[in-house]
């Protein structure tokens, strides 16, 4: 069976490698001159910066992405992160860290609540294991249950780091799926070699299985005949296929087959496309001679103005920086109304870092923004429309079609696993 994959990002290469291992004839078409998309390395001043996602798997070596990589047989080593911590002011209610702070364990977040609210949260967590809340946002649910400013700040920090959203934009049921996965699979981990370590390993599997990867070749059209996918057009040449998997998200995929999608029978799908909203964010990469965090997990920062989460990847893989240097990556959510004011958003993030790391010396290596056609996610978490399309044999994977309860790349892996299961039966 012939399968064509559009886009050599993480979702595309995972799909191609899995199908190639299953015996499919696979070809991947990528418009850029390199593979990986927003999941590869950028060599800058000897530092291995990431093109998009952190050099981190949110569920580490036990999560959906690690399991799929193992199933594929890709040679990737993932180091489990030591801990996830939360930086809070010494006195509750302060809005900055300049006058002192402490780091607490992620699991100890209820410690800043009153005894009564701690008991209530504990009971709610137990009860929601069986009866998931639904029909509201995380923030609205928190305020209805425990109206505490700290809990909202913590939720915003976690959602900003994990999903590039605020807690009032995330369906509460999605968050409980995410939390369930965190307990099921474990905390984060870092792949040796960073994002590119995974991309290179997937390419090796595809090529060893007889698959082909074409870079610098853009797909301009998806061919559909009688409601079934028939192939693609790339660089003015037709390529026939039984299966086509797009890593471009539903909206861009629809544009490639817009002639047949214009029929009335596809109106529901077209209406769904209009509801999709990408999420935006900013990443600030720092270089330092001394550790800024001191552990390989995530540092959440609920009391900053913009920065949500920070990770010091060289604590797990020192080779991601020159000898004796540390690489620290900081992420901040960008609200839709602030995308036009990115310079101001960046400055607030830089000001945050001065307070988060008072007295520390570091160099700002690179500032990267993700929005519009190059977003954090093509579909905001909790609104992913699934992997199927109106056409038989045409599927969508990647950050525009993640699996339920999957943080970022873990969601990409869940979506790919679901898609491949449908194809292989």
N, C-alpha and C positions, 0 to 999 in steps of 0.2 A: 504494500500500500504506500502511496506517495503522499507525504505531508510537507507542506510549505509553512514556514514560520516567518511572520513579518515583524522585524525588530529583534535585535540581538541584545536586549536588556536582560535582566535577571529572569523575568517570567518567560521570555522567549527562549533563552538558552536552556532553562530547566525543562521546558516542554520538549524542545528539540532533542536534548540528551535522553530524556525518558523514553520518547518514541523511537529514537535510534536504537536504544538498547533493546527495545521490544521487537526490532526487526523492520521498522518502517524505513523507507527511503526518504531521507530528510534533507531539505535545503532551507537555509536561513538567509533572508535578505535584510541588510541593514543599510540605511541611507548614509550614516556617518562613516568616516574612514576607520573607525575603531569599534570594538565591541564593548558591551557592559552598560552603556547608557548612563543612568544615574546610580550605577552600582559598579564602579571600577575605581582605579587609583589615578591620581594626578601627581606626577613627580615634580615637586616644587622645592627648590633649594635643598634637595636631599631628603625632604619630607614626603611621605606617601600620603597625600591628602585624598579624600574621597570625592568623587564627582557629584555625589548626591547623599545617599544614606550614610550614616555613621559606619565605621568599621565595626559593626556590632550586630549580633543576632539577638533580638529581644528575649527569646526563650532558650538561647544557648544551645549546647550540644544535645539537649533532649527535645528540642522544639520541632515544629513542622518542617522548617527549612533544613535543619540538620538531618532529620529522618529521611527527607526526600533525597538529599545529597547522598546519603548512605545507600539508599535504595538504587540510585543511579550508578553507584560505584565510583563516584568522583573522589579523588584523593585530596581531602580537606581535613585539616586539624583545627578544632575549635576549643579554645580555652574558656572554661567557665569563669565568669567574673566573680570577684571576691564578695561583693556586697553592693547594695543600693542604699544610699543615704539621703537624708533630707537636711538641708541647712536652714536653721531657724534662728532668729534673734534670741539673745539670752532672756529678754523680757517680751512676753507675748504681747502682740499689738504694735510693736515697732515696725516701721516700714522699710528699714534698711539694716545692713549687717555691720555698719561702720563702728558701732559702739559695742560690738561683741556678739558672738554667735556660738552655736553648738551644732554638731551633726548628730542626728539620730538615725537609727535603722529604719528602713522603709516599713518594716512590720510593726514599728512602735509609733506609727502616726497617731493612733488614738490617745497616746499619752498626754497630748496637749489639750484634750477635751476634759470636761468635768467628769467626775466618777459616774454620775447618772447617764451622761451621754455616751461614755465608754461602754457601759452595760447595754445601752440601747443599740449601739453600733454592733456589738458582739451578737446580740440576739437577731438583729436584722441580717447579718452576714449568714448566720446559720439558717434562718428561715428562707432566705432567697436562694439557697442551694436548690430547693425544690420548686419554689414559686417565684419565678423571676419577675421583677417589676417591668412594666412595659407602658408604652404610650406617652412617655414624657422624656425630658432631658435629664442628664445626670444632675445638673445644678438644681433644677426644679425639685427633683426627688430628694436631694440632700436638704434643701430648705424646708421641705414638707416634713422631713423626719427629724433632722437635727440642725436647727438654724444657727450654725456656728461659722463665723467668718473664717477661722482657721481651716475648717474642712473644705470650704469653697476654694480657698487659696491653694490648698494641697491638690484638690481635684483639677484646678486650672493648670497647675504646674505639671501634673502627670499627663493630662490630656494634651497640653502644649508640646511636651517632649515626645510622647508616644504617637500622637495622631495629628499634630499641627492644627488643633482645634481648641476652643475653650469648652469648659464643662457645660455651658448652656447650648452647645451645638452638637453634642454627642448623645444619641439615644441611650437611655440608662440600660436597656437590655444588652446593647453592644459592650458596654463597660463591664457588665457582669460576666459576659462571655470571655472577655479579655482577662479578667481577674481569675476566672476558672482555669484558663489556659496557663496562667502564671503559676498557679498551684500544681497543675497537672504536669507541666513540662519543666518548670524551674525558671530561675532568673536568667539574665543575659549572659552572653559569651562573646568572645572576639575570635574571628578566624585568623589563623596565622597567615600573614601576607595581605591582610585586609580584604576589602571587597574583591580586588583583582585575584587574590588567591582562589576564590570560589569561581570567578569567571574563567580563569585559565584552566581550572580543573574540569569545568563543564565543556569547554571547547575541546579538550583532550579526549573526553568521552565521545563527543559527537564525531570527531575526525577518526577516532579508532573504530567507530562503528560504521564508517563509510559515509557519514553525513558531510554536507558541504556548507560552508559559511561564506557568503558574499558580502563584503563591505563596500561602501561607496556605491551601492545599487539601491535606488529607491523604488518601492512599489507604487505605481500610479493608479492601479485599478485592481479590484477583486472581481473575478469572473463568476457570474452566477447564471445557471441554466435550469429552468423549470423548478425554481425554488431550492436548488442544491448548488453548493459551491463547486466550481470547475477548475479553479486555478487563479493565477495572478498575472498582471502585466508589470514587468520591471525593465526599465531602460528600453522601452518600446518593443519588448519581446514577450510573447506569451509563454507561460510555464504552467502546464496542466498539473492538477493535483486532486486527490480524493478528499483531503483534509486541509483546511487553512486555519492557522492559529495566529491571531493578531495580538501583539504586545503593545498596541498603540492606544488602548482604551476604546470604549464604545463609540465615542463621538468621532474620533479620527477614522475608526474602522468604517463607520457608516458613510463617511465622505467618499471612501474608496469604492463603495457600491451604491452610490446615491441614485443612479439611474433606476435600479430595480426597487429601491426603498421608497421611491416617490409614489408607488401604488397605494391605493386607499387601504388595502389589507394590512399594511404595516404602520397604520396611524398610531396605534398604541405604543409601538416601539419608538417612533419619532417623538411622541409626547414625553416618554421616559427620558430620552436624550436631553430634552430641554430642562429637566430637573437636576441634571448632574452639575455639581459644583466642585471645582478643584480646591485643594487646600494649599496654603502658601506658607513659606517659612524662610528664615535666614540662618545661615551657619557661619560662625566665626571660628577660625582655626588659629590656635596660639602655639608658639614655641617657647620653651623655657629650659633653663639649665637645671633647675630643681623641680621636683614634683609640685604641681599645683593642687592636686586632690590627694594623691598618695594611695589610691586603690584603683582597681580596674573596672569597678562598677559605675553606675550612674549616680551623679549628684543632682538631686532635684532642688530647685531654688524657688519656693513659693512666694517669698517676700520681695522678689525683684520686680522691676517694672516690665521687663520684656523677656529676659533669659529664663527658659523653662528647665533645661537639663544640660548637664555637662559630663563628658566622658574623657578620661585620660588613657588613650588606647595603648600607649607605649608601656603601661604597667603590665600588659599581657604580651605584647610583641614589640620589644625595643627596636627591631629592625624597621619599624615604620617611621623612624626618625634617624638622623645622623648620630653617630656614637656620642654618648653623654648628653643627648638632648631628649626632651619630652614633647609629645604632641598631644594637645588637648583640644577637643572639639566642643563647641557650645551651640545649642540650638534655641531658636526663638520662633514662636508662632507669629504670623502676620495676619491681622484681621482684613477681610476683603476691602473695607473702607480705607485701609491704610496702605494699600499696595502702591498707590500713587505717591506716597510720601516715604519711600524706602530709605532715603538718606536720614530722615529724622528717626525712623525705626532703628536703623543701624546704630545711630549715635546713642540712643537710649540703651541698646544692648551693650555697647562699649562702656557706657557709664555704669551699668549694672556690674560688669566684670571688675571694675575698680573697687566696688564694695564687696563683691564676693571674694576677691583675692586681695585684701588690703595688705600693703607692704610687699607684695610679691612682684618679682620682675618677670616680665614676659614680653614677647614680640607678637604683634598681630601679623600672621603670615598671609592670610587670605580671607576675604569676606565673600560668601556666595549667597545669592538669593534664588528662590524657587517659586515661580508663580506663572500664571497664564499657560503658555504652551510648554513650559518646563517646570511643572509644579512639584510639590511634595507628593501629592496623590492626585491622580486625575479624577477620582471620585472620593469624596470625603468618607472616612470610615463610618460604617453604619448605614451608608446609602448605596453601597456597591450593588449593582443590578444583576449580579450573577455572571456566568461565563458563556451562556448561550446567546444566540442571535436568531432572527427570524428565518435564517437559511440553514438547511441541513449541511453539516460538515464545516460550518464556520463558527469559530469560538474566539472569545476574547480572554486574555490573561493579563497579569501585571497589576500595577497599582490602581487601575481603573476597574478591576474586577476581582477584588480580594475575597478570601473566605471569611466566614463569620467569626468574630472574636480574634482575628489575627492582627497583631501590631505590625504595620509596615511590611517588611520582607517576609515575616511569618505569614501574613495574610496573602501575599503573593504566592507562597508555597502551597497554602491551602487551596487557593484557586486553581493552581496548576494541577495539583493532585486530583481535584474533583473533575477537571476537564479531561485529563488523561484516562481516568477511570471510565468516563462516558465513552471515550473513543475506543478503548481497548475492550470494554465490556466486562 
